[in-house]
Amino acid sequence: MTSSLAKYHIRSPRYILQPDDNQIVRLAGPLQVPWEEGTEIKNISLTGLAFTVPADLCPSIGEFIKIQYTLADSQTTASHALITRLEDMTGHRILVGVKFYRMDLAQRVMLAQSMAIKLKEQQIRARLEVQKKLGPGASFMPWLLLTVWASLFYLTSNLIWLRYFAEN
């Protein structure tokens, strides 16, 4: 029953990391032994993040860990997190979903600002790709269509008024 309800759970907006982002996360489990070998962040939100680890280094659900990662402005931050989800991936890798635990307000603000910067960059990059696919005249086309439409509207409205006055 919970699996059918899970898809209706409201989640925070996620930023899916791009290849040029710093994707390494350092972990420290209950034994406080840090490692970063093979870890890679997949997405991040204001409430948590998802990363991949080799199957032999995978923590268990419900475990509290300390994670360290780099934000968009090259600031490194660390916070405690609770393991909430594990998913098998191909190639003996596990996707680990964590929820931030007792994150300071200052860290949340830094994370929100970092995500806003990255999301804005992603939107600009997507817009440039669309413009590149459409060609150099793509930004001119909407103005041309609007001008043609306005001209036709003006002419037809004038014809209607002329016909009205000719009849009266």
C-alpha positions in Angstrom: 0.0 0.0 0.0 2.8 2.5 0.8 4.3 2.0 -2.7 1.2 3.2 -4.4 1.0 6.2 -2.1 4.7 7.1 -2.5 4.3 8.5 -5.9 1.8 11.2 -4.6 4.3 12.3 -1.9 5.3 16.0 -2.4 9.0 16.3 -2.9 11.3 19.3 -3.0 12.5 20.4 -6.4 15.7 18.5 -7.4 18.8 19.7 -9.2 20.2 16.9 -11.3 23.9 17.3 -11.4 25.6 17.9 -14.8 29.0 16.4 -15.9 30.8 19.6 -15.1 29.6 19.7 -11.5 31.7 18.5 -8.6 30.0 15.1 -7.9 32.0 13.6 -5.1 30.5 13.1 -1.7 32.5 12.1 1.4 30.9 9.8 3.9 31.5 8.9 7.5 29.4 6.1 8.9 28.8 5.1 12.5 32.5 4.1 12.9 33.5 7.6 11.7 35.7 6.2 9.0 35.4 8.6 6.0 35.5 7.4 2.4 34.8 8.8 -1.0 35.9 6.1 -3.3 33.4 5.7 -6.1 30.7 7.9 -4.6 28.9 10.2 -7.0 26.1 12.6 -6.4 23.1 12.2 -8.7 20.7 14.9 -7.5 20.3 17.3 -4.6 17.4 19.2 -3.1 16.8 21.3 0.0 15.7 18.2 2.0 18.3 15.6 0.9 20.4 14.1 -1.9 20.9 10.9 -3.8 24.3 9.4 -4.6 25.8 6.2 -5.8 28.2 3.9 -4.0 29.8 0.5 -4.7 27.6 -2.3 -3.3 30.3 -3.3 -0.8 30.4 0.2 0.8 26.6 0.6 0.9 25.2 1.8 4.3 21.8 0.4 5.5 18.4 2.1 5.7 17.9 4.0 8.9 21.6 4.6 9.5 22.8 8.1 10.3 25.9 9.2 8.4 27.9 12.4 8.0 28.3 13.6 4.4 30.5 16.3 2.9 29.9 17.8 -0.5 30.8 20.9 -2.5 28.2 23.5 -3.5 28.0 25.5 -6.7 30.1 28.3 -5.4 32.9 25.9 -4.5 32.0 26.0 -0.8 32.4 22.7 1.0 29.7 21.9 3.5 29.0 18.9 5.8 25.8 17.7 7.4 24.3 14.7 9.1 21.9 12.6 7.1 19.5 9.7 7.5 19.5 6.9 4.9 16.0 6.7 3.6 16.2 4.8 0.3 18.4 2.2 -1.4 18.0 1.2 -5.1 20.0 -1.4 -7.0 21.6 0.0 -10.2 23.6 -1.7 -12.9 27.2 -2.6 -12.4 27.2 -3.5 -8.7 26.3 0.1 -7.6 23.6 1.2 -5.2 21.7 4.5 -5.3 21.5 5.9 -1.8 18.8 8.5 -0.9 19.4 10.5 2.2 17.4 13.1 4.1 19.3 15.9 5.8 19.1 15.7 9.5 19.2 18.9 11.7 20.8 21.1 9.0 21.5 24.6 10.2 19.6 27.5 8.8 22.8 29.0 7.3 23.6 25.7 5.5 20.0 25.6 4.1 20.3 29.2 2.9 23.7 28.4 1.2 22.2 25.2 -0.3 19.2 27.2 -1.6 21.4 29.9 -3.2 23.6 27.2 -4.7 20.7 25.4 -6.2 19.2 28.6 -7.6 22.5 29.4 -9.3 22.7 25.9 -10.8 19.1 25.9 -11.9 19.5 29.3 -13.6 22.6 28.0 -15.4 20.7 24.9 -16.5 17.8 27.0 -17.9 20.2 29.2 -19.8 22.1 26.2 -21.2 18.7 24.6 -22.3 17.6 27.8 -23.9 20.9 28.1 -25.8 20.6 24.5 -27.0 17.0 25.2 -28.3 18.2 28.3 -30.1 21.1 26.5 -31.6 18.7 23.7 -32.9 16.2 26.3 -34.3 18.9 28.4 -36.1 19.9 32.0 -36.1 16.5 33.4 -37.1 14.6 31.7 -34.3 14.5 34.7 -31.9 13.3 36.9 -34.8 10.4 34.5 -35.8 8.0 35.3 -32.9 8.3 39.0 -33.6 7.6 38.5 -37.2 4.5 36.4 -36.5 3.2 38.9 -34.0 3.7 41.7 -36.6 1.9 39.8 -39.3 -0.9 39.0 -36.9 -1.3 42.6 -35.8 -1.2 43.8 -39.4 -4.0 41.4 -40.4 -6.0 42.3 -37.4 -5.7 46.0 -38.2 -6.7 45.5 -41.8 -9.7 43.3 -41.1 -10.9 45.7 -38.4 -10.6 48.6 -40.8 -12.5 46.7 -43.5 -15.3 45.9 -41.0 -15.6 49.6 -40.1 -15.5 50.6 -43.7 -18.3 48.2 -44.5 -20.3 49.4 -41.5 -20.0 53.0 -42.5 -20.8 52.2 -46.2 -24.0 50.5 -45.2 -25.2 53.4 -43.0 
